[in-house]
Amino acid sequence: MISPEEIKLQALKWWKPFLQSYIANENFFPRQIDRIGKVKPGQITRQFETLQQEIELLYRESKNEIGNGYLIKTAGRNFRRSGPHDLPDSIEFETADDYLHFIAKKKEWKLFQRNYELLSGSFPHLKGWIVNHVTLLTVADKNWLDIIQVCKYFLISPRPNLYLRQLPIQVHTKFIEDNTAVVQSLLDFLIPDHIRNKDQKRFAERYFLKHDEPLVRIRILDERLALHKDIMDVSIRLSDFEKTVFDCDYVLIAENKMNFLTLPFLKSTIAVWSGGGFNVSYLKNSEWLAGKNIYYWGDIDEHGFQILHQLRSYYPSTKSVMMDRLTYDTFEPYAAQGERNTSERLSLLSTAEAELYAFIKLQPDKNRLEQEKITQYYIDQELRKIIL
């Protein structure tokens, strides 16, 4: 026989559909639970005392006894050995008030109704969003008035190009940060054509707001290309790097910062450091790079070749420098054990690169030759062979 606890578990599963029925203006009650554990003949004869206790417990919290909550409906049954009995046959919640009393959610219900009227009154076309997020409207600590202020601002100015702190909204500075999940969900629904980057979870970067961008460091390796007299080393915001076309023929992207800083002067060349390692991903939208001769110099290790592969997925003509078998063999005494890469094959490597990648993957303790282990003399000579 079903217990009051089991009835509550089932009733709580109706909570979201019940809220949704209010929006759809549909009657949700009366609603029954039919599968309550019907009494079998053997229980009447062998387990009568236990059965009686279960039925008494069921009645104790029912509308039949206390005037609200679930109603026990009974049906007469006739058993061969014990004769006729009037037994529970189904459980029914007759009204919404009975239901809310039993699951103890009257406060949440009133809060939901108030917040629904507030949101739908402010944004009549928001009904589709509300239907899918009804339980959010029952949360007591949500300041919907301020959330509505934020959304109204973005509807009027969907691409502010301001820092979050600068938005002319009468809410405190950290309000959006504290309510990012719900505000973002609403804006995705309200201004779907003004999402800058749908894959970006950070609020400012997802929408058209200013944010603390990564910096790209640039060394100008040809004095004739110097910026503003003799400025040869600058760091600029990524967005500025993407739209600035440098008047050079060659772009040398280095993985290691110190090696980047000690590159020799080279004709018509700039060197780029975007933070090292897999941060080459920052460069993927710099379309002007596609018109340059790009060289990548990374460690001769499994991750170094993976980064080269990644860079070529943005700029297929990228060439590697000092990532060859000759360089490895020359400085092999300085090779050490490095982290492993699970990729067996990297499709964007050249034949020679792929052979070296396969070779170092077979090395038990010398699968990494770091850039710093290569002498400066060798570096200068190799680069000047490529860039005359």
Phi and psi in degrees as a GROMACS rama.xvg file:
@    title "Ramachandran Plot"
@    xaxis  label "Phi"
@    yaxis  label "Psi"
@TYPE xy
-61.4613  148.791  ILE-2
-108.423  163.54  SER-3
-57.0972  -36.1659  PRO-4
-64.0233  -40.597  GLU-5
-69.0682  -34.0014  GLU-6
-64.1017  -41.3655  ILE-7
-64.1478  -40.5712  LYS-8
-59.4763  -43.4779  LEU-9
-67.5156  -42.0191  GLN-10
-63.3729  -36.6132  ALA-11
-67.6328  -26.5094  LEU-12
-67.6563  -19.6017  LYS-13
-86.0759  -8.11344  TRP-14
-57.1166  -53.3213  TRP-15
-64.7666  -49.0862  LYS-16
-58.9277  -33.8481  PRO-17
-63.9302  -45.1852  PHE-18
-62.4187  -40.8481  LEU-19
-65.359  -32.4593  GLN-20
-66.4462  -29.4321  SER-21
-64.4634  -42.4517  TYR-22
-66.1631  -39.1979  ILE-23
-79.849  -3.31251  ALA-24
57.6954  43.7335  ASN-25
-112.942  146.175  GLU-26
-76.3695  125.116  ASN-27
-97.567  -25.5096  PHE-28
-118.432  154.175  PHE-29
-72.8752  152.902  PRO-30
-141.413  136.4  ARG-31
-113.63  154.032  GLN-32
-112.56  110.87  ILE-33
-89.3104  -31.8635  ASP-34
-88.1548  90.1682  ARG-35
-113.135  3.82086  ILE-36
87.8092  75.3512  GLY-37
-64.6814  146.27  LYS-38
-73.799  132.091  VAL-39
-97.2154  154.019  LYS-40
-53.3107  -38.7402  PRO-41
-64.38  -28.4683  GLY-42
-69.8632  -32.4447  GLN-43
-66.3533  -38.6783  ILE-44
-90.4408  -40.2481  THR-45
-101.085  -23.6431  ARG-46
-127.675  35.4788  GLN-47
-61.2523  -42.0711  PHE-48
-64.7771  -43.6904  GLU-49
-63.4977  -43.1428  THR-50
-62.3572  -41.4993  LEU-51
-62.292  -39.9595  GLN-52
-65.0647  -40.7196  GLN-53
-63.8928  -41.496  GLU-54
-68.2495  -39.8652  ILE-55
-62.1341  -42.4125  GLU-56
-63.231  -39.1344  LEU-57
-64.4051  -41.3091  LEU-58
-71.3073  -30.4878  TYR-59
-57.5782  -34.5635  ARG-60
-108.26  15.7294  GLU-61
-92.7469  164.198  SER-62
-64.7959  -28.6645  LYS-63
-57.8047  -33.6482  ASN-64
-100.361  -42.6687  GLU-65
-110.193  -2.87847  ILE-66
92.9389  -7.57372  GLY-67
-151.931  170.602  ASN-68
98.0576  -149.974  GLY-69
-83.0222  147.485  TYR-70
-104.37  130.9  LEU-71
-91.075  120.703  ILE-72
-100.617  136.649  LYS-73
-113.716  165.308  THR-74
-146.879  142.074  ALA-75
-76.2591  135.063  GLY-76
-132.091  144.873  ARG-77
-116.274  120.688  ASN-78
-106.457  140.876  PHE-79
-59.2265  -40.1641  ARG-80
-90.1859  -31.2727  ARG-81
-113.669  -4.77432  SER-82
84.8736  -161.327  GLY-83
-78.0943  144.004  PRO-84
-142.513  142.8  HIS-85
-97.4205  108.82  ASP-86
-122.761  153.554  LEU-87
-55.1533  133.552  PRO-88
-118.634  -29.9327  ASP-89
-160.405  163.233  SER-90
-115.457  134.775  ILE-91
-135.275  136.706  GLU-92
-100.268  114.505  PHE-93
-78.413  -36.3948  GLU-94
-134.796  164.094  THR-95
-62.2984  -35.6292  ALA-96
-65.2416  -40.9253  ASP-97
-59.1286  -44.3065  ASP-98
-64.6101  -49.4435  TYR-99
-64.4747  -36.4633  LEU-100
-63.4573  -43.6836  HIS-101
-67.9321  -41.0072  PHE-102
-90.7338  3.10075  ILE-103
56.8123  51.0515  ALA-104
-129.065  32.5596  LYS-105
-65.9987  -38.4556  LYS-106
-65.897  -43.0779  LYS-107
-63.7529  -36.4002  GLU-108
-64.4811  -45.6747  TRP-109
-64.1171  -39.2241  LYS-110
-63.703  -42.3873  LEU-111
-60.599  -48.1694  PHE-112
-59.9873  -42.8601  GLN-113
-64.6154  -46.4538  ARG-114
-69.1335  -33.1369  ASN-115
-64.7425  -46.1638  TYR-116
-63.1149  -37.025  GLU-117
-65.0313  -49.2117  LEU-118
-69.9617  -47.3869  LEU-119
-67.7495  -29.3265  SER-120
-70.5774  -33.6142  GLY-121
-80.2115  -37.8318  SER-122
-134.507  86.1805  PHE-123
-57.1464  -29.0414  PRO-124
-85.0749  7.73908  HIS-125
-87.6394  1.49568  LEU-126
-54.9043  -40.3962  LYS-127
-62.3838  -37.2629  GLY-128
-70.0287  -44.5223  TRP-129
-60.7911  -41.4935  ILE-130
-54.8972  -37.7092  VAL-131
-86.0653  -8.41781  ASN-132
-130.769  32.3725  HIS-133
-57.3386  -37.7962  VAL-134
-67.6849  -23.7619  THR-135
-62.3236  -30.3243  LEU-136
-76.4251  -3.35488  LEU-137
-102.374  0.34783  THR-138
-81.5594  126.235  VAL-139
-70.281  -30.7109  ALA-140
-94.5478  16.9314  ASP-141
-91.7371  121.898  LYS-142
-89.3381  86.8442  ASN-143
-70.1934  -27.3589  TRP-144
-62.1661  -43.5226  LEU-145
-73.5469  -35.0992  ASP-146
-61.7772  -40.9218  ILE-147
-63.3777  -39.7673  ILE-148
-56.78  -46.1422  GLN-149
-61.8621  -47.5918  VAL-150
-64.0942  -39.6753  CYS-151
-62.8493  -37.9397  LYS-152
-62.5488  -45.8931  TYR-153
-68.6758  -27.6387  PHE-154
-66.6011  -36.6239  LEU-155
-80.4471  -39.059  ILE-156
-128.187  75.989  SER-157
-70.4203  -14.8593  PRO-158
-130.608  75.2482  ARG-159
-66.6964  -33.4077  PRO-160
52.8892  43.1397  ASN-161
-128.333  160.484  LEU-162
-72.8214  153.489  TYR-163
-52.3048  -40.0527  LEU-164
-66.0807  -22.4817  ARG-165
-88.978  -7.86908  GLN-166
-60.381  131.103  LEU-167
-79.9818  63.5574  PRO-168
-122.889  139.858  ILE-169
-83.1167  58.7451  GLN-170
-132.263  155.982  VAL-171
-70.203  158.719  HIS-172
-52.058  -41.8918  THR-173
-92.1173  5.781  LYS-174
-59.8166  -47.2854  PHE-175
-64.4057  -40.061  ILE-176
-61.2509  -38.8426  GLU-177
-74.7283  -19.2114  ASP-178
-123.642  30.0033  ASN-179
-56.3117  -44.7123  THR-180
-59.3997  -49.4133  ALA-181
-73.8749  -39.006  VAL-182
-64.756  -42.8149  VAL-183
-63.1086  -42.6797  GLN-184
-60.5735  -41.6915  SER-185
-66.7029  -44.7918  LEU-186
-66.9837  -35.2835  LEU-187
-59.185  -33.2326  ASP-188
-81.0671  -40.3071  PHE-189
-80.9432  -36.11  LEU-190
-130.231  59.6226  ILE-191
-62.2011  -22.9607  PRO-192
-87.0001  2.42262  ASP-193
-123.952  37.6685  HIS-194
-100.502  117.058  ILE-195
-69.4735  -42.0659  ARG-196
-145.206  103.875  ASN-197
-68.619  -19.6614  LYS-198
-86.6561  -8.29782  ASP-199
-89.8223  124.683  GLN-200
-85.5421  -27.8676  LYS-201
-69.4203  129.953  ARG-202
-56.1703  -53.0282  PHE-203
-61.9393  -35.0326  ALA-204
-81.5476  -23.7444  GLU-205
-72.1627  -39.146  ARG-206
-107.641  -179.917  TYR-207
-87.8774  68.795  PHE-208
-119.156  153.212  LEU-209
-72.2748  150.078  LYS-210
-152.48  167.847  HIS-211
-74.5867  96.2502  ASP-212
-80.8736  158.051  GLU-213
-62.1696  149.486  PRO-214
-101.372  140.7  LEU-215
-107.628  126.664  VAL-216
-96.1682  136.536  ARG-217
-128.468  128.483  ILE-218
-110.07  128.104  ARG-219
-90.7572  118.236  ILE-220
-98.1376  6.30134  LEU-221
-130.217  117.795  ASP-222
-58.1277  -27.2825  GLU-223
-68.4512  -16.3509  ARG-224
-99.4693  7.71943  LEU-225
-55.1041  144.736  ALA-226
-91.2146  134.526  LEU-227
44.4464  73.9544  HIS-228
73.7857  -90.5816  LYS-229
-129.829  25.4241  ASP-230
-78.2645  118.669  ILE-231
-118.494  -6.18346  MET-232
-141.717  113.196  ASP-233
-136.798  155.996  VAL-234
-121.185  130.341  SER-235
-131.485  158.828  ILE-236
-61.9547  147.958  ARG-237
-55.9909  -43.0608  LEU-238
-62.9694  -33.4146  SER-239
-71.9  -38.6648  ASP-240
-61.2517  -39.2349  PHE-241
-64.5773  -31.1175  GLU-242
-104.489  -0.44338  LYS-243
-97.2752  122.508  THR-244
-99.1132  115.25  VAL-245
-84.851  137.581  PHE-246
-82.4987  75.0314  ASP-247
-142.03  165.635  CYS-248
-99.0226  -29.6188  ASP-249
-123.13  141.738  TYR-250
-126.577  121.656  VAL-251
-109.017  115.636  LEU-252
-101.631  121.252  ILE-253
-110.662  144.445  ALA-254
-81.6033  -39.7622  GLU-255
-98.326  133.755  ASN-256
-65.9304  -44.4844  LYS-257
-65.4132  -39.4452  MET-258
-64.3524  -37.7639  ASN-259
-58.6857  -43.172  PHE-260
-70.7957  -21.8387  LEU-261
-109.009  15.5355  THR-262
-63.7805  144.217  LEU-263
-76.0518  165.421  PRO-264
-68.7911  134.031  PHE-265
-136.212  142.047  LEU-266
-60.9817  131.358  LYS-267
50.9568  41.9482  SER-268
-129.819  140.141  THR-269
-119.353  149.365  ILE-270
-108.49  144.383  ALA-271
-126.883  134.723  VAL-272
-131.039  116.967  TRP-273
-104.734  16.0335  SER-274
117.802  -4.82065  GLY-275
85.4593  159.255  GLY-276
58.2732  -138.002  GLY-277
-74.9384  2.54835  PHE-278
-70.8533  1.36744  ASN-279
-60.4549  -17.6702  VAL-280
-59.2984  -25.2985  SER-281
-61.1338  -23.931  TYR-282
-89.0977  -0.484491  LEU-283
-66.331  -23.631  LYS-284
-103.827  14.0677  ASN-285
-89.5666  82.3126  SER-286
-60.9035  -27.5848  GLU-287
-64.029  -23.5729  TRP-288
-62.949  -28.9568  LEU-289
-61.1451  -21.7566  ALA-290
-92.7787  6.24999  GLY-291
-110.569  162.756  LYS-292
-84.1798  106.546  ASN-293
-98.5203  132.872  ILE-294
-122.086  138.457  TYR-295
-117.948  132.319  TYR-296
-124.019  110.019  TRP-297
-127.467  177.751  GLY-298
-62.7753  147.982  ASP-299
-85.5232  84.4834  ILE-300
-152.086  177.586  ASP-301
-64.5451  -38.3441  GLU-302
-74.2949  -33.1947  HIS-303
-58.5901  -43.1687  GLY-304
-71.6038  -30.2114  PHE-305
-67.1195  -38.2842  GLN-306
-67.3337  -40.3461  ILE-307
-59.8812  -44.1021  LEU-308
-58.8749  -43.1798  HIS-309
-63.4383  -45.2915  GLN-310
-62.4335  -38.0211  LEU-311
-68.4282  -23.2501  ARG-312
-68.0629  -21.3396  SER-313
-93.3376  -42.5418  TYR-314
-131.698  90.6874  TYR-315
-58.9725  -25.9107  PRO-316
-83.7881  1.7032  SER-317
-56.0405  134.527  THR-318
-110.757  151.15  LYS-319
-96.0514  154.972  SER-320
-134.882  135.556  VAL-321
54.8819  35.834  MET-322
-125.146  49.4924  MET-323
-126.14  170.644  ASP-324
-65.6718  -35.4284  ARG-325
-61.0538  -46.1293  LEU-326
-62.7632  -44.108  THR-327
-60.5719  -48.2755  TYR-328
-64.2214  -36.6957  ASP-329
-62.9099  -38.6199  THR-330
-113.649  20.268  PHE-331
-53.9109  -34.9177  GLU-332
-58.3716  -21.7977  PRO-333
-96.3908  -0.351572  TYR-334
-69.695  148.262  ALA-335
-139.77  -178.43  ALA-336
-83.5285  130.588  GLN-337
-124.465  177.972  GLY-338
-67.2088  150.815  GLU-339
-94.3893  155.217  ARG-340
-118.995  129.544  ASN-341
-73.5877  -16.0901  THR-342
-71.6484  122.998  SER-343
-78.7317  -31.4092  GLU-344
-139.286  136.737  ARG-345
-116.059  110.843  LEU-346
-68.2522  -18.7604  SER-347
-96.9875  10.3197  LEU-348
-84.8195  151.057  LEU-349
-71.3291  171.585  SER-350
-59.4622  -46.8563  THR-351
-65.3484  -40.4371  ALA-352
-65.0371  -42.913  GLU-353
-63.0172  -38.4772  ALA-354
-65.4989  -42.0145  GLU-355
-67.598  -39.3785  LEU-356
-60.0402  -46.1266  TYR-357
-63.4999  -37.7346  ALA-358
-63.5144  -49.849  PHE-359
-68.7717  -27.3664  ILE-360
-66.0125  -23.2976  LYS-361
-85.8644  -10.9168  LEU-362
-78.1409  125.654  GLN-363
-70.9089  -32.8327  PRO-364
-140.94  10.4537  ASP-365
-134.744  53.0661  LYS-366
-100.419  15.1594  ASN-367
-144.63  120.939  ARG-368
-117.56  107.8  LEU-369
-74.7756  151.485  GLU-370
-58.5484  -35.05  GLN-371
-65.5503  -18.8375  GLU-372
-82.8699  -7.7043  LYS-373
-90.6989  133.059  ILE-374
-69.3183  153.07  THR-375
-64.4068  -37.2801  GLN-376
-59.8048  -45.588  TYR-377
-62.8327  -42.3017  TYR-378
-59.5999  -49.7276  ILE-379
-60.6964  -43.8344  ASP-380
-63.4037  -44.6611  GLN-381
-66.2871  -40.7618  GLU-382
-68.9031  -34.8928  LEU-383
-75.8901  -16.1115  ARG-384
-71.4549  -32.4113  LYS-385
-87.3972  -46.3723  ILE-386
-111.928  102.676  ILE-387
